Amino acid sequence: MITRRQLMGSAMALPGIALSQRMAIAAPSPGAPKARVHKVLIDERFALSRPIAQTLFTPAAIYLPLPRDLLGFWHQHLAPVRTGTTSAVSGVTTERGFFLLQTLAADHRLRMQRVWSQTAGDTSHLDTSLVAWVMGP
Amino acid sequence: VAILPPGVSAPDFAKALLEFEAAVGKEWVITSPEEIHPYRDYFSILKDQDDELVPSAAVCPASVEQVQAVVRTANRFKIPLYAISTGKNFAYGGPAPNLRGSVTVDLKRMNRILEVDESRHCAMVEPGVSYMDFYRHIEERGLKVMIDTADVGWGGLMGNALDRGLGYTLGPYRDHMAAHYGMEVVLPDGELMRTGMGALPGSKAWQDYRYAFGPDPSGLFAQGNFGIVVKMGFRLMPLPEHWRTGLITVPRRRDFIPLVATVNYLSDLFVIGEPIYSSPLDRLLTDATFRKAALDFNEAEMDRIAGANNLHSWQVELQFYGSEKSTLANWEWAKELILRKVAGANCFDGDSLKMPVTQAQIEDVQHPYPAPYRSIMRRNVMHGVPKLYMWRSPGRTDADPETWNETHIGLFSVVARSGEAVFQAQKDFAAVVRKSRPGAEYVAALTAPLQWHQFGFFIGNSFFGTATRNDSSPEGKVRQLKELREVLKMNAAAGYGDYRAPPILQDDVAEQYSFNNHALRRFNEALKDAIDPNGILSPGRGGIWPKAHRSRRGGIRK
């Protein structure tokens, strides 16, 4: 599992995203399979969630809005990843949403295969930065 | 391996890890820092510091026999273990051990629901069964029982009960440890023991009678370190036909005293589930005159301003489980009682829902009461439906409800269940703030009690949660830790003890319970030394340190 601190390593500017919203990119876990993303969770409360997702993930993916109850999302869309009935799922969420899904994933030995975290402008304790991730076996 | 268990050499630890692998399978012994990460307390006050409470490794047994094998190996090499069920007890340390370098025994693979009996209303589960697992099990089968879930549905029935977690429905069920009936426990020497009727071979009544015969040691395993519980029975609430709520408001500050007495009466007759108290006067805190009156506990002035604003001073939301008719009759009775005791009280009908409720009914945020009164009840937990809604809370402020906070600690003092005791506690906790933060302004006069436990009130000193949450620097966190420790001491000096604490503060809370030169702790540690001479099981948990590690008591950032 990758810690948030580790995410702040090498930075890579993403096209179409202003400097103040630049993301840092973390190296994928060694040997992690290149799972095909077919669903993308976006947090529509944040205007940048969808544009970031569209930059990182294929537009052909199914875009799903973040529900109030992440448990339902977990059971419906993410838990099947561990049974191999679906391929990797990705998302652009807040740190909190990322923490919840990362913790649920760890319970089932799923991995966050790739994680990007917003860095610039993230200097206060009021952490409303977004995290992009890909989860798979 | 990034760190070693205390007092264990690298070669010995390597040998022990091989034995663990032989017991549970190589892939279920976790040593890489990347995979150890989930076994840390994500919200630790010491996060990323050299003395953060992190394990050296994690072992994930899938059976009782594997747990026994792990315990026997740990004894041979004197390796401290720390058992977790689902490890989701954030605010109370999450999966992190009391002793840095312990080996975490992760029981999540033991996740079978062994029995659910919908006519006797009981169940037997393994440690890894979460509330959401259990809810899905009964929902998929249409079983006529409901669970009393913790706020956060990914927690486990067993782990929450063993940490004395609490819920929201009727008293006998929302005290999760009290709702347990029978355990199977791996003792520190690897022996397997059953409590209650389970100690009788062939008994069919394990979940029907808790005590069996002779002393019942099951209480030792809650907030303790005397064994690893591998099976646990629970009483379950039968699924009621109906759920109903109602709101009572009382006009004057002192009306809180008869209000609590009336609610206690209904509660102790098991007529109501958890009552939710609050004060509608919080909206007046922007009024400087009212604020000063509240800071000074000037009750006459508070009443005058509340009256001038046409606001009542206190409210309590009641909930009733039963049939449609019985819940209505009980609500009518509650109204009659309060109107008889408190002049000017108001009663407002709330929700009336057939059980089980639908997902849409849970998601639909209701505002059943006329303004300015509002419901603050979290409906899903009242209906026994696990969710992760509570994760909206950590770090929340009114100004920024989506704030993420890096530290998260729950501390609640036990207060006697009366209006008078609450008023006294408000003054006592305000005095603690004045001593701890000279010049700080803390309005304690509107603090309402939580009745998570059937027979007692809990009050959190919320000042220390809000005033320090914005300093997430390592230095700021340590300042917060020192301050909390001082607060715990001052609370104890005023007669208040906490009911639960994260590992980093468990020694401090245990210190509060010091009657007769810590006779309770000395008794527990005498037992600990007798049954766990190598001190391998969760050293320090509950403030109980085995002889081998006793010198470590209070050793974190002292």
Interface residues (C-beta under 8 A of the other chain):
Chain A: M1 I2 T3 R5 S29 R45 R68 D69 L70 L71 H75 T94 E95 R96 F99 L100 T103 L104 A106 D107 H125 L126 D127 T128
Chain B: E34 E35 H37 P38 Y42 D48 T86 K88 K108 M132 R136 G153 W154 E363 P386 K387 L388 Y389 W391 P394 D400 E402 T403 W404 N405 E406 R469 N470 D471 S472
